[in-house]
Amino acid sequence: MPGPRSPQLPEENAGPATALAPRNEGAEPEAVERLIAGYTDAYFRRTRETVQQYGDMRVTYAIFMRRPVIFCPRLVVEWLESVAAARGVRFDIELRYEEGAWVGAGEPLIYLTGPLYHLVDLETLYLQKLGPACVAAYNAYAMCCDLPQTSFLAMDARHCGGTEMAQMMAYAASVGGRAAGRDVGAKGFIGNATDATAHYFGRERGLGTMPHALIGYAGSTLRAAEMFVATFPDAPLTVLVDYFGLEVTDTLGVCRRFPDMAAAGRLAVRLDTHGGRFVEGLDPARSYAVLERHAPNAIRQYRTDAELSWLVGTGVTAAAIYHMRDTLDQAGFRQVQIVASSGFGPAKCKVMASVKAPIDMIGTGSYLPERWHETYATADIIAYDGRPSVKVGREFLLRR
C-alpha cells in the first residue's frame, strides 16, 4: 500500500485576498474610538473616565490563559498597534514566547505596558482576539502531529460566528500547522477555503472544487466532474462521491472518464458520507473484515463507543477509507488521492493515526474549540508606575 500523498486542490478563480486584511491600517481615529466604546465593558469605560479625572499612571498588564495553548499573538499585536497609532501613544508589547510556541497553563503570554488611561478600555477587545485563536491552534497542532503525512485543508469558515472569527480561525490553523511542521515534520495545513484569509497560508486564493450543490445541479457525480473540468481545464479535480450513496461506483466512473488526470495524480475523491449510513459496499460485518485485514489489533484497542464508530461505524470511518483505497488500487488507480471530511477533530484524527488510515488530505473545521470556556484569555495589572501589585492569588503573574 503506498503511503499518503498530497492532493493538489485548485485555487478558485477569484481575486486576491483583500476583504479581511490582517491589520486595521488607515482606520480613522474616530472610527476606532466608536468601536472601542461600543464593544468594551462598561466598567472599563468608567474606569477610564475616573483615571482622566484623578491622573494617569503607567501600568503593566499580564495576559494569560488557564490551559495549555499554542501562542497566536499576531492579531492582538496588530490591533493594539493600530489603536496606539490612532490615539497617538505607544504601548510596550512584550511577547513572552515566539508565535507557534507551546505555552503551559497560567504562564504569562504577553506583558503589556502603557498609560492606564489608554489601556484600560481595550481589555475586552484584545482578549477576544487572543484566546480562541490560541486554543484552535493547539487543536490544529495536535491533529497535524498525529497525522504528519496527511495534508490538512481548513474548511471552518461557514462554521464561524462571523468574518472576524473566520480570520482568527484561519490564522490559528496556519500557526498550528506550521508548529507541527517544525516539531514533527508534519505537512500541516496547506491552505483554506476562502480568499480573504488565504494569505495566512502563503496563498492568494482559497482552495476547493465542488460542493454537493453542484452535483445536485448536474444530476450525476460524473456530469458534475465533467462540468468542472470543462470550466477549469487546468485545475486538479477533487470530486465528492457520497451524494447518491454510490461512493465506489461514482469514484470508478469518474476515474475511468478522466484516466490521464488519475494517472497524473491530479484527481482526488472526497469521502464526506454522513453518519446515517455506511459507505457503498460496507455494513457492520464487512467493515470489521476490512479493518481486520489492514489493522488487525485495532478493534481490541478501542476505548469508547465514539472510537469504535470512527473505526467501523457509519460515515467516514477507517474501514471506509481503507475500502476506498483498496477499490482504487485494485482498479489500477493508485495515484488517485483520498480526501476525507466529516467530523475530523483531534480525537478522530488520533484514532485514524492509530490504524494508519491511508488519508491523503483531511478537510476540517473541527479544530475550532469545542469547550468555549477554555478559550477565555485573562488580563491583570501587575505593576502601577513600576510598583509590583496584583490581586491575591495571581502572584504567579509577577515578573520573575
N, C-alpha and C positions, 0 to 999 in steps of 0.2 A: 504493500500500500504506500504510495508516495505521500510525503508529508504535505502539510497545508501550504497553499500558495497564496499570493497576494492579489486579489481581484483588482482590476482597474475599472472603477466606475466612472462614467463620463461626467464631465463638468457640464452643467446645464447652460444653455445658450442665453446668457444674461450678462448684464454689465457688471463692472467691478463693485466690490463691497464698499458702499459709502453710506448706507442708510443708518447704521449704528456705529459710527466711528468711536474708537475706544476713549477718546478724550472729549472734553467739553470745550474745545478750542473755540475762541471767538464769542463765547457766551457773554451777553450783556450783563453788567453787574446787577441791574435792576431785576433781570430775569432770574439770576442766581439767588438773589435775596427773596424773591417771591416763592421760589421753590423751597428754600430752606424754611421760611416762615410757615408755609402751608403744610409741610410734612414732618417737621420736628415736633417732639413732645412739648406740651405747653410749659411744663416746669423748667425746661431748658431755656425757653424764651424769657420767662420771668426772671430766672437767674441772671440772664444777660442784662436785662434792664436794671436789676439790682446792682450788678457789678459796675454798670455805667454810672450809676449814681454815687457809689461809695469808693470807686477807684479800682483800676485794673491790677492784675497780678500775673506773673509768668508762671505757668503750671506745666507739669508733665503728666500725661496720661499713660497708663499701661493697658494695652489692649490684648486680650487673651481669649481662649476658648476652653471649655471644660472637658474636651475629649481629644484624642489624637487626630491630627489633620495633616493634609499636605498644604503647605503655605502658598496662598494665592493673593499677593498684595497689590497687584498692578492696578486694578480698578479703583481701589481705595486711594492709592498714592496719586493717581491721575486726577481723581475727583478733588482731593484735598489741595493739590497744587492749583487746580482751576479756581477753587474758592479763594485761596490765598491771593491769587492774582487779581481776582475781582474785588477783593477787599483791600488790596494794596498793602498786605502784610506778608510775613514769611513764617512758615511753620518748619520746625526741625522734625523730620520724619526718619526715625532710626529703625530700620528693619533688622530684627534680631536674627533672621535666617535668610538664606537665599530662596528665591522663588523655586518651588518644587521640593523644598526640604520637608522631611517628616518631622513633625513637632509634637511633643507629648502634651498630655492634658495639663492645663494650668500654666504652661510656660508662656511668659510674655512674648507676643508675636511682634509688637510694634511699641516703641516709646515715641509718643507724640508730644512735642513741646511748642508752646507759643502763648500768646496773650489769652487769658481766660475769656475775655470779652469776645474774642473772635473764634474760640474753640468750643465754648460750652454748648452752643446750639447746633453743633454739627454731629454730635454723637449718634443720634438716631439714624442719620443717613449713612454715615460711613460704616457703622456696624452692619447695616443691611447689605453692604457691598462686599463684606468680608466672609461672614460665617457660612452662608450657603455654598459659596464657591469653594471654600476650603474643604468642606465635607464631600461635595461632589467630586472634587479632585482626588480625595482619598479613595472613594469608591471606584473611580475610573482607574486609579493606580492599581488597586487590588485586582480588578478584572484583567488588566493587561499583564500583570505579573503572573497570574495563574495560567494565562494562555499566551505566552510570549511569541509563539509562531503564528498567531492569528492577528489579522488586522481588524481594527475597530472603526466603525463609522458612527459619529454622533447624530442620532435622529431624535433628539429630545425636544426640538423647537415647539412642536404642536402640543407638548405636554407641559409647557412652561406657562406661568401666570403673567404673560405679557412679554414685550420685547426686551425689557431690562433684565428680566430673569433669563431669557434666552441668551443674552450676551454673557451673563455670568456663567451659565452652564457650559457654553461653548468654550469659553476661556478655561474653565475648570477641567474639561475633558482634555484640552491640549496640554495643560500643565501636568495633569496626572499621567497622561500617556508618555510625555517626554521623560518624566521622572522614572517610569517603569523601563523606558529605553535605556536610561543612564544606569539603573541599578541591576537589571537582569537581561539587557539586550532585547527587550520586547519591541515588537513592531509598533504597538500602541495605536493611538487614534490617528488615522491618516487624513481625515477630513470630516466635514459635517454636511448637513443637508441644505443650509441656507447661504446665500451670497453675503448677507450682511455681516456674518461672523466667520466667514471662511478665512479671513486674514490671520486668525489665531493658529491656523494650521498651515500657514505659508501658501495659501491659495487665494485666487481672486474670486472663485465661484464655488457654490455648493456642488455636492456630488449626488447622483441618483439617476434612475432611469424612468421607472413607471410605478404608479400606484395601482391598486385594484380597480380604480375607476376606469383606467384606460382599457383594461381587459374587458370590463363590462361593456364599455363603449364599442370595442372592436367585435365583441361577440364570441371570441375564442382567444385562448392564450397565444396560439400560433399567429393569428391575424394581428394581435397587438404587437408581437415581436416584429412582424413584417412592417407594420406601420412605423414603428420606432426606427428600424434600420433604414427605411426609405427617407425618413425625416432627418435622421442624424447618421448619415452613412459612414462617417469617420469615427464614430464613438463606439467604445466597447458596450456590450449589452448584458444587462442583468435582468432576468425575467422572473416575475412572480409566478409560481406554479401551483398555488393552492386554491385559486378562485373556484374552479369546478370540481375540486376534490380529486383531481387526476394528476397528482404530483409526478408520478412516474411516467404516465402516458404523455402528458404535455411536455415534460422535460425531454423525452426522447424525440418527440415530434419537432421541437424547436432545434435540437441538436442536429437532426437529420436534414432540416431545412437550411441550416447555416453551418455546414461541416467545416468550411475554411475558418470561420470565426472560432469554432470549437477547437480545432486543431491548433490554432494560434494562441489559445488561452485568452481570447477576447470575449468569451461567452461565459456567463455565470448564471446559476439558478438560485433563486432566493426562496427558502422554506420559511413560511410565515403561518403555517397551519394553526388554527386556534385550538384551544383546549377542549372543544366539544367533540372532537373526533380524532381517529387515527389517520396518519398519512396513508395514502393509497398502498394497498398490499400488506398492511400491518394490522394486527389485532393483538390482544394481550399475549397469546401464546407465541406468535411469530416475533413479537418484539423481544420477548425473553430469549428466543432462539438466536436472533441476530446479535444481541448483546453478549450472549454466552460464547458465540464464535469469536468475537473481537476483543472482549474484555471479560474473561471467564470468572474473575473474582468480584466483579462489580456488584452484583446483586447481594452478595454476602457482606458487603461493606456499608450499605446504606444505613442511615440512622433515623431518618424521618420519612413521613409519607410524602412530603414535598420532594425530597431527594429521589425517592423511588419513582415518583411521577415524571421527573425530568429524565430518568433513565429509560423507562419502558412504558410510560403512560401515553395519554393522548397529546396532540400538539407536536411541537418541535422538540423532540427528545434525542438522547444519544442514539437510541436504536433507529430512529427515523433518519438521522444524519448518516449513520453507517449504511443503512438500507439504500439511501440515495447514492452514496459513494460506490457501493457495490454495483448498483444499477448502471451508473455511468461507466465504470471501469469495464464491466462485462460487455457493454455495448461498444467499447473502443473509444470512449470519450474521456480519456484520462486527464486531459488538460482542461476540461470544463470544471469550473470552480463552484463551491458551495458557499452561499451567504445564508446565515441563519439569523432569524429575528424572532421576536415574540417573547417578552419576559426575561431577557438576558441581563439580569443583575449580577452583583458579586457572588451571591450564593449559587445561582445556576451556573455561572461560569466556572466556579470551583468544582462543581460536580462534573461538568464537561471535561475539565482538565484531568480529573482523576481517572477517566476512562479513555483519555487521548482521542476524543471525538474529532474526526477529520474536518474541521471547520476552517475555511479559508478566510472568511470575514464574518464579523458579527455586527449587525445593525442594532443599536441600542440607545434608549433614552433612560434606561433603568439604573444608571449611575446617579440619577437625581436622588437626593436624600429621602429616605422613607420615613424617618422619625424627625420631624421638623424641629422639635425642641432641641435636638442635638446641634442644630446649626446656629444657635444663638451665640454670637460673639458678645463680649462684655468689656467695658472700659471703666477704669477707676483712676482718679487723680492720685498720684503717689508723691508729688512734691509741689509745694507752693513757694514761689520765689526761692527755689533751691533747698527748702527745708523739707526733708522727708516726712510724709504723713499720709496714712492710708487707713481706711476703716478697719476695725478689729476683725481679724480672720483673713485679711487679704495681705498680710505682711510678706507673703511669698512673692508678691509682685514687685517689691522694692528692688532697686538695683543692687547687685551683689558684686 
